[in-house]
Amino acid sequence: MDNLINFIETAIQEGKFAKVREEIIQLNVVDIAQLLDDLDEEKTLVIFRLLPKEISVEIFSYISTEQQQFIIESITDKEIKHILDNLFMDDTVDILEELPANVVKKVLKNASEDKRKLINQFLQYPDDSAGSLMTIEYVDLKKEMTVKQAIERIQKTGVDKETIDICYVMNNYRKLEGIIHLRTLILSDSNIIVADIMDTNFISCDTHMDQEEVGNLFRKYGLLAMPVVDKENRLVGIITFDDIIDIIEQENTEDFQVMAAMEPSETEYLKTDVKTLAKNRVVWLLILMISATFTGGIIKKYESILASVVILASYIPMLMDSAGNAGSQSSTMIIRGLALGDIQLRDLSKVIWKEFRIGIIIGITMALVNTARIYILDGVGIWVGLTVSISLFITIVLAKVVGGSLPMIAKKLRLDPAIMAGPMITTIVDAVALLVYFRLATFILGL
């Protein structure tokens, strides 16, 4: 890609536009979009106008929002109209949602009246809902049609549809009654009625379903497309697999950011300014820093014990690290299970029981190894060794239970379970580990 960029920049400077065009049209549209994002705006506009119109429209939905805005502001109204007329509706809406109001106004001005109404309707759906993702480019059939009539309709109307692999059977009131795959139609007798071979056991979603739930349905049932219906079960659009892949990636990225104690950002890292990145991170870091005050308070409360048996202080980092790591393991597993729909809120008791048993196995293993380590390497007294090892065992068990249950409790309270990931769990179980440690030291050592 670097060599190609160098070639293109040199060729444009030398005015060899035909060579640039010839080189670029051999690439996949996704690669072309990536190439344009790596070039400055002026060269992007030159290449965009050099490309055949059908290719330029296709790559428009793949390039960055910044490049889209620059192109719209730079090209003529006629060129904008051509892009709008050839973009799928869902891509058009996705683009407009990211652009500033003045650019959106320019785009809508060049849209046909019917398309403008549709765009405005789509823009009114809540963000992150199925309605904001769907497209209206689908093939609709009637159940009274024969297979021959259905195929003829697909041939007549399917050329400008986003997908024809699945067709949707509706009645006169646009209520969805079934779906039928193109494969089924092609392999069936031409005189068979659609109603006899359509699938009435299909998965659909309503316009206000959250996009994360839609993604879970796609993953669970292995769907290529899903119909979107309104409250009266009327078909209003479909969501295709290529759109939901972007949503799944976006939701996963958001979860990773929240799990790392950061505010989610939809902008790429290298395209986000330093102040924004700092702002997204500093809030949670401040919260966690202030939360650590409790840990310091616990140590201060038991400073007399540490003064009496100084060796106890040397084991505090090991206990806190082990507790934090154990809790993070459990919380990560549960958060991912909740995101994928493998774990439900009703499974809370099962999760707690399973993590409790896991904690016992891991706790015993770590306590035994730690006892041997202390006895062989540190040479401390047996009671100090017992205090540390028993504390380690209890801490691991509690950390596993806390790490497994808190994400589910967060979801029950309608919070993002991802906030109960590494940093937050570590802060909580650190305090628990210290309390257990000092209480046991007081009891076993008689301090």
N, C-alpha and C positions, 0 to 999 in steps of 0.2 A: 504493500500500500504506500509506503514512504517513497519508493522509486516511482510509482505511478503519479503521486502528488507532484514530485519534482518535475517529471516529464510534462504534466499538464500545465504547471505554472510557467515553465519555460516556453511551451508551445503557444500559450495564450499571449505571452509577452511578444513572441515573434509573429503573432497573427496567423498561426497555422490552425485555424478553427476546424477545418475538415478532419485533420489528423486527430484532434481532441475528440471530436464526435465519434469517429470510427473506433477509437480505442475504448471509449466509455460504453457504447451501446453493446459491447460484447459482455459486459458485466451483469450480474444479477442485480435487480432493482434495490435490494437491501444493501448490497455492497456499494452501489452508486450513492445511496442516501448517506452511508457512512463516509464515503469520500467527500461529499458535499459538506458534511458537518466538520470535516477536517480542514476545509478551505476557508479563506476569508469571504465575506459577504459578496463583494464585487465579483469575484471569480465564480462563486456559486450561481449568481444571477446569469452570468455569461453562459455557463454550462447548461443551466436550466432552460435557457432559450435555444440552445443548440440542439437539445434532445428532441426526438420525435414527440409529438403531443401526447400520444398514448402512454409513452414511458414517463414523461414529465409529470403527468397526472398521477401515475402509480407511485412514483417515488415521493410525491408531495406529502403523503400520509406517513412516511417513514422518517423524514428529516426532522430536526429539532424545532421546537416552538420558535426559537429566536430566528432561525432561517426561514420558517414559514411566514413569520411576521414581516421580515425584510422583503421577501419575494412579493407578498401581497401589496405592500406599500410601494413596490417598485414597478410592478407590471400594470398593464392597461386593464380597463374594465372588461374588455372583450376577453382577455386572457383569464381573468378571474372567473368570468361566466363559464368559460370552457372547463376550467378545473371543477367548478361546482356541479356542472352538468354530468361530469364523468366520475366524481367521487361517490362511493357508497355513503348512504345516509349516516351510518354509525361513525365512519371516519370523519365526515363533515362536522358532526356534533362534537366529537372528541377534540378536533382542532379548534373549534370556536370556543370551547370551554376554557382553553388555555390562553387565548389571545386577549389583548386589552380591548376595552369597549369601542374605541375609535376604529380599530381594525375590523372588529366584528360588524360594525355599522357599514363599513365599506363592502364587506363580503355580502351581507344581507341585501344591500342595495342592488347587487348584481344577480341575485337569485330570482328565479321565477316566483310568481305569487304563491303557487301551490307549494313549492319547495320551501319558501320562506315561512309559510304557516306550519309546515311539518317541523322545520328546524326550531321554531319558537315553541312548539309543543314539546319536543324532545328536551329542550333546555329548561323546561319547567319541572321536569322530574327531579327528585332529590339527588344530590351528589351521591355517588357510590351505590346507586340503586340499579336494579335490572333495567328499568325504563331508560336510564341514561346510557346503557350499554347496547341496547338492541338496535337492530336495523329493520327496515320495512321491505328490504329486497328479498322476498321469498316467493315461492310458487304456491298458489292456492288452487285447490281442486274441489269439485263437488262429488258427493258420494254416489250420485246417480250416474256419473260418467262411466263409460266403458274404459277399459285399459287403452284402447286405440285413441279415444278422445282425450284421455289424460296425457298421453305421450305427445299428441298433436299440440295440446296447450303448452306443454313444457317447451317444445320446439319453437313455438310462437312467442312465448313471453320470457323464456329462461335466459336469453342472451344477456340481459342486463341485471340478472339476479346474482346475489352474492354466493348462493349455493343452490344447486338443483338436486343434490344427493338425497335430500329429504323434502317431501312435499306435504302440505298441510291441508287436511280435508275439513271444510267448514260448511255450515248450513246457510240458509238465506239471511240469517241474522248475525253472520260472521262468528258464530259460536264454534269453537274448535271441537270436532268430533273424533278426529283420528289423524294419524300420520301414516305415510307410506313411503318406502324407500324406492329410489329409481331402479335399483336392482330388482326389486319385487315386480315392478311394472314391466320391465324389459323381459323378464323370464315368465310372465303370465300370459295366458291366452288373451288375444286382443278383444274378445267379446265379453270377458268377465267384467262384472260391475265392481267399481272401486270399493264400494261398501263391503263387499265380500272378502276383500284381501287387505283392507287397511288395518292398522294396529291401533286398537282403542286403549291399550294399556301403556300410556306414554307418560313421560315426566315433563312437567311444565312449571313455570314460576310466575308470580304476579309482578306487576310493574314496580312495586315498592320493596321487593325483597332485596336485602343487602347483598352487594356483589360478592362478599366473602362466602355467604351461604350458597350463592349461585355456583361459585367455583367448587365448593364441596360437592354439590350435586353432579357437576360435570365429572369430577374425579371418581365419585362413588359409583356412578352408573356408566362410566366410559362413553360419554356422549360426544357427538360431533357438532350437534346443534340442539338448541332448546327453545321451544315456543314460549313466548311471553304473553300472558293473558291479563285482562282487567278483572274487576270484581265480579263481573257477570260472565266470565269465562269466554269473552270475545278475544279473538287473536288480534294483537296489536303489533307484534313484531317477533323477531327471533334473535337469539344470541348465538354466535358461531364460535367454534373452538379457538380460532386464532385470536379473537378478542379476549376470551377468558384466560388464555395463557398470559397475556399482559397483566391481567388483574391478579392472577395467582402470584406472578413475580412481584408485583407491586405490594401485595399483602404480606408476602414473605419478607421483603425488604423492610417494610414497616415494622414487622414483628422483631426482626433482628435489631433494628435501631432502638426500639423500646426496651428490648432485653438488655441492651448495652447502656441503658439509662440516658437516652437521647430523645429529643423531640423528633418525630418522623419528618423527613423531607423528601419530596418527590423529584427534586432537582439532582442531577448527577453531581458527584463529589467535586470533580474538577471544574464544574460550571457554577458551583455555589461559592459565594464570596466568603472571606474569612470571618467577617462579623456575624453572618448568619449561622455558620457552623459553630462558632463560639457560643452564640445565644442558645442554639439548640442543645448544647451540652452542659452549659454552666448551671442551669436551674437544678437539674437532678444532682449534679455534683455538690451543690450547696446543701440540698436537702439531705443527702447522704452524709456530708460532713457534719451537719448539725446533729443528725441521728447518732453519729459516732460519739457524741457527748455522753450518751447513756453508757457506752462501753467504758469511757474514761471515768465516769462516776462510780461504776462498779469496782474498778481497780482501786480508786481512791478510798472507797468504803472499806476495802479489805487490805489496805496498805500495811496494817499492823501484822497481818498474817505473813505478808511478803517480807516484812522486816525480820520476823522470827525465823522463817525458813526461806532464805533468799533463793535457794535452788528452784523453788516453785515458779519464780518469774521466768526462768529459762524455757519452761514448757508452754507458756501462754501462746506464743506464735504458732507452735505446732497444733495446739488444740483449736485455735481460731481458724487456721487455714484448713484443717481437716473438716471442721464443721461447715465452713463456707463452701468447700468443694463438694461435700456430700449433699448439701442442700441444693446447690446449683445443678448437680446431676439430675436430681429428682424433678426439680421445677422445669428444667429444659424438656425432659421427657413428657411431662404432663401438659406443658404449654403446646408442644407440637401435636400431642394427641388431641387436645381440644381444637386446635386449628384445623386438623384433618377430619374432625368429626368422629375419631375412633373412641374418644372418651366423652361421656355426657355428664351433666351435673348430677344425675341420679346415681352415678358410679362413685360418688365421694367416699362412701364407707368402704367400697371395694379397694379404692386407691389407698386409703389410709391403712387398711389391713395388709395390703401387699407391701407398701413401703415400710411398714413396721417390721414385717418378716425379713425384708431385704436388709433393713437397718441392723437387725439382730445378727444376721450372718456376717455382714461387713464389719460391724462393730466388734464382734468376737475375734474375727481374723486380725483386725488392726490392733486390738488391745493385746492379744497374745504376742504379736510381732513387736509391739512397742515395749512390752514387759521385758522381752529378751534383750531388746536394744538397750534399755535403761540399765538392766542388770550387768550386761557385758561391757558396754562402752562408758556408762556414766558412773557406775559404782555407787549409786545412792542407796539409802536405806530402803528396806522392804516396804515400809508404810508409805513413804513418798512415792515409790513405784506403783503401789496399789492405788493410791490416790489419783495419780496421773492416768493409769490404764482404765480404771473404772470410770473416771470422768470422760475419757475418750469414748468408751463404749456407749455410755448414756447420751453423750453429745451426738454421736453418729446416728443413733436411733431417732432422737428428737429431730435432728436436722433432716433426715429422710422423710419423716412424717410431716414436718412443717413445710418442707420444699414441695411435697406432693399435694398438700391440701390447700395452701394459700392461693395458687393460681385458680383453683376451682372456686374458692370463696370469692376471689376477685370477680370472676365471671358471674357468679350468683348476684353480686352487688352491681352488675352491669358495668364493670370496669374492664379494661383490657388486661387479660391474664398475663400478657408479656411483661407488665410492670413488675410482676413478682418473679423476675429472673435473677441472674447472677448478683448484681450489686445490691438489690434490695434484700434478697434472701440472705446474702452474706452478712449484711448489717444486722439483721434480726438474729440469726443463729450465733453470731459472735457474742452478742449479749447473753444469749442462753448458755453458751459454752462457758463463759466466765462465771455466771451464777452457779452452775452445776459444779464447776471446779472448786470455787472457794467454799461453797457449802460442804462439799465432801472433805475438803482439807480441814475445815473447822471440826467436822464430826470425827474423821479417822485419826487426825493428828492431835486432836484435843486442844486446838488453839483458840 
